[in-house]
Amino acid sequence: MSAYGALAAVYDALTGDVGYGRRADYLERLFQKSRIPVHTVLDLACGTGSMTAVLAERGYELIAADASPDMLAAAREKAAGLSGEPPVFLNQSMTALDLYGTVDAAICCLDSLNYLTCPKDVQKTFQRLHLFIAPGGLLVFDINSASYLRNLDGQVFLDEKEDVYCVWRAAFEKRNQTCSYWMDIFTRRTDGAWTRAGEEHRQRAYEVEELRSWLLEAGFNRIRTYGDCRMSAPRAEEQRIYFSAIRGK
């Protein structure tokens, strides 16, 4: 089962409650705290490009990168009718990021970083981001907190829409601090019959302090953590934690 093969086609239907506009508002508040004006933005692990589209419509120049060709195809289709500067789409993994120049800010949304299950890959990603964010520029990303992922162990979830039905089960392995999700995705065909596909997704639990130390090692400073779309510190059992960091000179 390959991640995001079947999910790409139904991802937007299952994540309709994410609130991309509200999250874009929050990102813009963080942009205003950076040392340089933000005009060019990298959307790393852009998925189906919903955040890319929102920010592009607000006048930013976007570069959007993702390792999944299926997700990237959906993102390109979504951006086809956008006004303003069309986003540049790159089929690249986080660890192999390679841009033609620098950007003013980079974002990595909706716990994408947790999908890097090897700590060295996170460190390499921070190093690659440091190369391509302009000095004084901003990095913003969010993670599923370690406590949230650990508490998912043994839980079963159901997402149901009119033509999509998704059941997923979670298991947390303490040895490698990894949460695995087994997903069964049912989609209704035009003839009324249903098709079934399965995928496995894995996320690693990272502690705030280890991420902070890797950011410092990569050359970032002014590292701040926030609760989910708040300008205050994360609570003890916060599900989603936001990080902001400035690229040092």
C-alpha positions as CSV (number, residue, x, y, z in Angstrom):
1,M,0.0,0.0,0.0
2,S,1.6,3.3,-1.1
3,A,0.8,6.5,0.8
4,Y,-1.3,9.1,-1.1
5,G,-2.1,6.9,-4.1
6,A,-5.8,6.5,-3.4
7,L,-6.0,9.3,-0.8
8,A,-5.0,12.0,-3.3
9,A,-8.4,11.8,-5.1
10,V,-10.5,12.1,-2.0
11,Y,-8.2,14.2,0.3
12,D,-10.0,17.5,-0.2
13,A,-13.4,15.9,0.5
14,L,-12.1,14.4,3.8
15,T,-10.4,17.6,4.9
16,G,-13.1,20.1,4.2
17,D,-13.1,21.3,7.8
18,V,-9.4,22.2,8.0
19,G,-10.1,25.9,7.5
20,Y,-7.4,26.9,5.1
21,G,-8.5,30.6,5.1
22,R,-8.2,30.8,8.9
23,R,-4.8,29.1,8.8
24,A,-3.6,31.4,6.1
25,D,-4.7,34.4,8.2
26,Y,-2.5,33.0,11.0
27,L,0.5,32.4,8.7
28,E,0.2,36.0,7.6
29,R,0.3,37.2,11.2
30,L,3.6,35.2,11.6
31,F,4.9,36.6,8.3
32,Q,4.5,40.1,9.7
33,K,6.9,39.1,12.6
34,S,9.7,38.2,10.2
35,R,12.8,40.4,9.6
36,I,12.1,40.9,5.9
37,P,8.9,41.6,3.9
38,V,7.4,38.3,2.7
39,H,6.5,38.1,-1.0
40,T,7.9,34.8,-2.2
41,V,6.8,31.7,-0.3
42,L,7.7,28.0,-0.5
43,D,4.9,25.6,0.4
44,L,6.8,22.5,1.3
45,A,4.9,19.2,1.2
46,C,2.0,21.2,-0.4
47,G,-0.3,18.2,-0.8
48,T,-3.3,19.0,-3.0
49,G,-2.3,22.7,-3.0
50,S,-5.1,24.2,-1.0
51,M,-2.8,26.5,1.1
52,T,-0.8,27.2,-2.1
53,A,-4.0,28.4,-3.8
54,V,-5.2,30.5,-0.9
55,L,-1.8,32.3,-0.5
56,A,-1.5,32.7,-4.3
57,E,-4.9,34.4,-4.4
58,R,-3.7,36.8,-1.7
59,G,-0.8,38.0,-3.9
60,Y,2.1,35.9,-2.9
61,E,4.4,34.2,-5.4
62,L,4.4,30.5,-4.6
63,I,6.7,27.6,-5.1
64,A,5.0,24.4,-4.1
65,A,6.8,21.1,-3.6
66,D,5.6,17.6,-2.9
67,A,7.0,14.1,-3.2
68,S,3.7,12.6,-4.3
69,P,2.9,12.9,-8.0
70,D,-0.8,12.2,-7.3
71,M,-1.1,15.0,-4.8
72,L,0.9,17.3,-7.0
73,A,-1.4,16.6,-10.0
74,A,-4.4,17.6,-7.9
75,A,-2.5,20.8,-6.8
76,R,-1.8,21.8,-10.4
77,E,-5.4,21.3,-11.4
78,K,-6.6,23.4,-8.4
79,A,-4.2,26.2,-9.4
80,A,-5.3,26.3,-13.0
81,G,-7.9,29.0,-12.5
82,L,-6.0,31.2,-10.0
83,S,-5.6,34.9,-10.7
84,G,-2.1,36.5,-10.4
85,E,1.2,34.8,-10.7
86,P,0.8,31.0,-11.2
87,P,2.6,28.8,-8.6
88,V,5.6,26.8,-9.6
89,F,5.2,23.1,-8.8
90,L,8.1,20.8,-8.0
91,N,8.0,17.0,-7.5
92,Q,10.5,17.0,-4.7
93,S,10.8,15.4,-1.3
94,M,11.5,17.5,1.8
95,T,15.0,16.1,2.1
96,A,15.9,16.6,-1.5
97,L,14.6,20.2,-1.8
98,D,16.5,22.1,-4.5
99,L,15.3,25.5,-5.6
100,Y,16.7,27.9,-8.2
101,G,17.0,30.7,-5.7
102,T,15.8,31.8,-2.3
103,V,12.4,32.6,-0.9
104,D,11.3,35.1,1.8
105,A,9.4,32.4,3.8
106,A,8.8,28.7,3.8
107,I,5.8,26.9,5.3
108,C,5.2,23.2,5.9
109,C,1.6,22.7,7.0
110,L,-0.7,20.1,8.5
111,D,1.9,17.9,10.3
112,S,3.8,17.0,7.1
113,L,7.1,17.0,9.1
114,N,5.8,14.1,11.2
115,Y,5.9,12.0,8.1
116,L,9.7,12.1,8.2
117,T,10.1,9.1,10.5
118,C,13.9,9.3,10.6
119,P,15.3,12.1,12.8
120,K,18.2,12.5,10.4
121,D,15.7,13.3,7.6
122,V,14.3,16.1,9.7
123,Q,17.8,17.5,10.3
124,K,18.5,17.3,6.6
125,T,15.3,19.1,5.7
126,F,16.1,21.9,8.1
127,Q,19.5,22.2,6.4
128,R,18.0,22.3,2.9
129,L,15.5,24.9,4.1
130,H,18.3,27.1,5.5
131,L,19.9,27.0,2.0
132,F,16.8,28.3,0.3
133,I,15.3,30.8,2.7
134,A,16.8,34.2,2.4
135,P,18.8,35.6,5.4
136,G,16.3,37.0,7.8
137,G,13.5,35.0,6.2
138,L,10.9,33.0,8.0
139,L,10.2,29.2,8.4
140,V,6.8,28.2,9.8
141,F,5.7,24.6,10.3
142,D,3.4,22.6,12.5
143,I,3.5,19.2,14.0
144,N,1.2,16.7,15.6
145,S,2.4,16.8,19.2
146,A,4.1,13.8,20.7
147,S,1.4,13.4,23.3
148,Y,-1.3,13.4,20.7
149,L,0.3,10.7,18.6
150,R,0.9,8.5,21.6
151,N,-2.7,8.8,22.7
152,L,-3.9,7.6,19.2
153,D,-2.7,4.1,20.0
154,G,-5.5,1.6,19.5
155,Q,-8.1,4.1,18.3
156,V,-10.4,3.7,15.3
157,F,-11.8,6.7,13.4
158,L,-14.4,7.1,10.7
159,D,-14.7,9.9,8.1
160,E,-17.9,9.8,6.0
161,K,-19.0,12.0,3.2
162,E,-21.6,11.5,0.5
163,D,-19.4,9.6,-1.9
164,V,-16.4,8.8,0.3
165,Y,-16.1,6.6,3.4
166,C,-12.8,6.2,5.2
167,V,-12.0,4.1,8.2
168,W,-8.6,4.3,9.8
169,R,-6.9,2.5,12.7
170,A,-3.9,3.8,14.6
171,A,-1.2,2.0,16.5
172,F,1.8,3.6,18.3
173,E,5.1,1.8,18.7
174,K,7.1,3.1,21.6
175,R,10.4,1.6,20.4
176,N,10.7,3.9,17.5
177,Q,8.1,6.5,18.6
178,T,6.1,6.0,15.4
179,C,2.3,6.0,14.9
180,S,1.0,3.9,12.0
181,Y,-2.4,4.5,10.4
182,W,-4.1,1.8,8.3
183,M,-6.7,3.4,6.1
184,D,-9.5,1.7,4.2
185,I,-10.9,4.2,1.6
186,F,-14.3,3.5,-0.1
187,T,-15.4,5.7,-3.0
188,R,-18.7,5.6,-4.8
189,R,-18.5,5.1,-8.6
190,T,-20.8,6.8,-11.1
191,D,-22.7,3.6,-11.4
192,G,-23.4,3.6,-7.7
193,A,-21.0,0.7,-6.8
194,W,-18.2,1.3,-4.4
195,T,-14.5,0.7,-4.8
196,R,-12.1,0.0,-1.9
197,A,-8.4,1.0,-1.6
198,G,-6.0,0.7,1.3
199,E,-3.0,2.8,2.4
200,E,-0.6,2.9,5.3
201,H,0.7,6.2,6.7
202,R,3.3,6.6,9.4
203,Q,4.2,9.6,11.6
204,R,7.0,10.0,14.1
205,A,6.5,11.7,17.5
206,Y,9.0,14.6,17.9
207,E,9.6,16.5,21.1
208,V,9.7,20.3,21.0
209,E,13.2,20.5,22.4
210,E,14.8,18.2,19.9
211,L,13.2,20.1,17.0
212,R,14.4,23.3,18.5
213,S,18.0,22.0,18.8
214,W,18.0,20.8,15.2
215,L,16.8,24.2,14.0
216,L,19.6,25.9,15.9
217,E,22.1,23.5,14.4
218,A,20.8,24.2,10.9
219,G,21.3,28.0,11.4
220,F,17.9,29.2,12.5
221,N,17.3,31.5,15.5
222,R,14.4,33.4,17.2
223,I,12.6,30.0,17.5
224,R,9.1,30.3,18.9
225,T,6.3,27.7,19.5
226,Y,2.6,28.4,19.5
227,G,-0.6,26.6,20.1
228,D,-2.9,25.8,17.2
229,C,-3.4,29.1,15.3
230,R,-2.8,31.1,18.5
231,M,0.0,33.6,19.3
232,S,0.4,32.1,22.8
233,A,2.5,29.1,23.9
234,P,1.1,25.6,23.3
235,R,-0.9,24.0,26.1
236,A,0.3,20.8,27.9
237,E,-1.9,18.5,25.8
238,E,-2.0,20.5,22.6
239,Q,-2.7,18.5,19.5
240,R,-1.0,20.8,16.9
241,I,2.1,22.9,17.7
242,Y,3.3,25.6,15.4
243,F,7.0,26.6,15.1
244,S,8.4,29.8,13.7
245,A,12.1,30.4,13.1
246,I,14.2,33.1,11.5
247,R,17.0,32.0,9.0
248,G,20.3,33.4,10.4
249,K,22.8,35.0,8.2
